[in-house]
Amino acid sequence: MDDVRNRRIVLAARPQGRPVPSDFRIEEVPAPTPREGEILLQVLTLSLDPYMRGRMDAAKSYAAPVEVGGVMEGGTVAKVVASRHPGFAPGEIVLSHSGWQTYALSDGTGLRKLDPAQAPVSTALGVLGMPGFTAYAGLLAIGRPKPGETVVVAAASGPVGSAVGQIARIKGARAVGIVGGADKLAFVRDELGFDAVVDHRAPDLPGQLHGACPEGIDIYFENVGGAVWDAVFPLLNTFARIPVCGLIAQYSEAGPFPGPDRLPLMMRQVLTKSFTLRGFIQREFADQRPAFYRDMAGWIADGRVRYREDVVDGLEAAPQAFIGMLEGRNFGKLLVRVSAG
Ligand SMILES: NC(=O)c1ccc[n+]([C@@H]2O[C@H](COP(=O)([O-])OP(=O)(O)OC[C@H]3O[C@@H](n4cnc5c(N)ncnc54)[C@H](OP(=O)(O)O)[C@@H]3O)[C@@H](O)[C@H]2O)c1
């Protein structure tokens, strides 16, 4: 593979607040050659996800940071282009975690073979992959929706939020979405069938949300934090469940956070209204993945779950697209078409 070049995007600098293009650098190096027991992957599609913002910081989290100069981490759909591994043949398509680059070596660990005849392979990065599973596990295991209850979720046109609302409806609950902008609002209401949708960029979010949740909120699937949480909190019913999945409004904030400390007030409400507030990382529910694949494939097949992808072209476009996602500029599961394969 001497003549094949690997293009990769590395972390050039740790962001100060919101990431900027100069925090990334594109490099070109010779593509690696597989040794005995290894395969060479050509990346077809790269997934861009909010968690990558956390990996850009040095701070300790639930996963190790990307080193400065290291290849940005990320889930991919890739094609086996050379194999010295008995379990993989050239031409096979796999789900991998090979990062922001065009080629990568693998010893097969953690790869999942994908069947293009079963579903578009890109869905393994979205509705039938980690984000869809996050919605499924967080909503069903922590939220435990019951018929007639009200479920609220923000980032509702994205891969996690869109699945949360649609699964809530399948379970007989009322789904209320929060989105940024009129296009997303129309999509979530008209195409995904949420019962109500509000725009967090329009004036009076608390008033709008109150109008959309006349019987209060039984489950708030927390994706964003910030001003959305402030609008949700007074509407939470006794025994509300709050799966804390993400806080994207805060990912680029170093703190201390502005405004008065509202923690004592919040804890009083947690106590007196018997809230269940539980953070989670999706892999904690790994034992539920087989049920997820079965249920979600069925719901997609019978049209009860729909999804939208937002595909940008070329690895070079990844930094700008990623920065845009943190500001709500993506519309659906954000993917980068890295190569045609
Ligand atoms: N715990 C886990 O294991 C786990 C796994 C996967 C994802 N997550 C989390 O789940 C959340 C959703 O992920 P996703 O992949 O589905 O992302 P996504 O919806 O594709 O993209 C993020 C969306 O967040 C919204 N947003 C950004 N800043 C906001 C703000 N200040 N206020 C309100 N909304 C804001 C934007 O949508 P609008 O334009 O509609 O506002 C943006 O499009 C993220 O917090 C992510 O970190 C957690």
The ligand as a MOL file (V3000), in Angstrom:
LIG
                    3D

  0  0  0     0  0            999 V3000
M  V30 BEGIN CTAB
M  V30 COUNTS 48 52 0 0 0
M  V30 BEGIN ATOM
M  V30 1 N -24.7810 9.7330 27.7850 0
M  V30 2 C -24.4700 9.1120 26.6460 0
M  V30 3 O -24.0450 7.9630 26.6200 0
M  V30 4 C -24.6610 9.8660 25.3530 0
M  V30 5 C -24.5270 9.2120 24.1150 0
M  V30 6 C -24.8030 9.9350 22.9340 0
M  V30 7 C -25.1500 11.2780 23.0050 0
M  V30 8 N -25.2220 11.8810 24.2280 0 CHG=1
M  V30 9 C -25.6410 13.2880 24.3360 0
M  V30 10 O -26.9280 13.4140 23.7710 0
M  V30 11 C -27.1100 14.7550 23.3110 0
M  V30 12 C -27.6360 14.7290 21.8760 0
M  V30 13 O -26.6780 14.1000 21.0400 0
M  V30 14 P -26.9140 13.9480 19.4660 0
M  V30 15 O -25.8060 13.1080 18.9510 0
M  V30 16 O -28.3190 13.5320 19.2270 0 CHG=-1
M  V30 17 O -26.6850 15.4540 18.9770 0
M  V30 18 P -27.4260 16.3110 17.8440 0
M  V30 19 O -28.8340 16.5100 18.2360 0
M  V30 20 O -27.1290 15.7820 16.4840 0
M  V30 21 O -26.6230 17.6890 17.8920 0
M  V30 22 C -26.6160 18.5000 18.9800 0
M  V30 23 C -27.8260 19.4420 19.0100 0
M  V30 24 O -27.8640 20.0710 20.2720 0
M  V30 25 C -28.6300 21.2300 20.1730 0
M  V30 26 N -28.0130 22.3000 20.9410 0
M  V30 27 C -26.7410 22.7380 20.8590 0
M  V30 28 N -26.5340 23.7460 21.7160 0
M  V30 29 C -27.7230 23.9430 22.3490 0
M  V30 30 C -28.1560 24.8430 23.3610 0
M  V30 31 N -27.3280 25.7520 23.8880 0
M  V30 32 N -29.4420 24.7560 23.7910 0
M  V30 33 C -30.2840 23.8650 23.2570 0
M  V30 34 N -29.9230 22.9720 22.3020 0
M  V30 35 C -28.6580 23.0220 21.8580 0
M  V30 36 C -28.7170 21.5990 18.6910 0
M  V30 37 O -30.0420 21.3250 18.2510 0
M  V30 38 P -31.1190 22.4990 18.1240 0
M  V30 39 O -30.7020 23.3380 16.9580 0
M  V30 40 O -32.4090 21.7810 17.9040 0
M  V30 41 O -31.0850 23.2330 19.4180 0
M  V30 42 C -27.7510 20.6120 18.0480 0
M  V30 43 O -28.1460 20.2950 16.7350 0
M  V30 44 C -25.7480 15.4430 23.4720 0
M  V30 45 O -25.7510 16.1710 24.6880 0
M  V30 46 C -24.7890 14.2800 23.5900 0
M  V30 47 O -23.6010 14.6090 24.2740 0
M  V30 48 C -24.9870 11.2030 25.3830 0
M  V30 END ATOM
M  V30 BEGIN BOND
M  V30 1 1 1 2
M  V30 2 2 2 3
M  V30 3 1 2 4
M  V30 4 1 4 5
M  V30 5 2 4 48
M  V30 6 2 5 6
M  V30 7 1 6 7
M  V30 8 2 7 8
M  V30 9 1 8 9
M  V30 10 1 8 48
M  V30 11 1 9 10
M  V30 12 1 9 46
M  V30 13 1 10 11
M  V30 14 1 11 12
M  V30 15 1 11 44
M  V30 16 1 12 13
M  V30 17 1 13 14
M  V30 18 2 14 15
M  V30 19 1 14 16
M  V30 20 1 14 17
M  V30 21 1 17 18
M  V30 22 2 18 19
M  V30 23 1 18 20
M  V30 24 1 18 21
M  V30 25 1 21 22
M  V30 26 1 22 23
M  V30 27 1 23 24
M  V30 28 1 23 42
M  V30 29 1 24 25
M  V30 30 1 25 26
M  V30 31 1 25 36
M  V30 32 1 26 27
M  V30 33 1 26 35
M  V30 34 2 27 28
M  V30 35 1 28 29
M  V30 36 1 29 30
M  V30 37 2 29 35
M  V30 38 1 30 31
M  V30 39 2 30 32
M  V30 40 1 32 33
M  V30 41 2 33 34
M  V30 42 1 34 35
M  V30 43 1 36 37
M  V30 44 1 36 42
M  V30 45 1 37 38
M  V30 46 2 38 39
M  V30 47 1 38 40
M  V30 48 1 38 41
M  V30 49 1 42 43
M  V30 50 1 44 45
M  V30 51 1 44 46
M  V30 52 1 46 47
M  V30 END BOND
M  V30 END CTAB
M  END
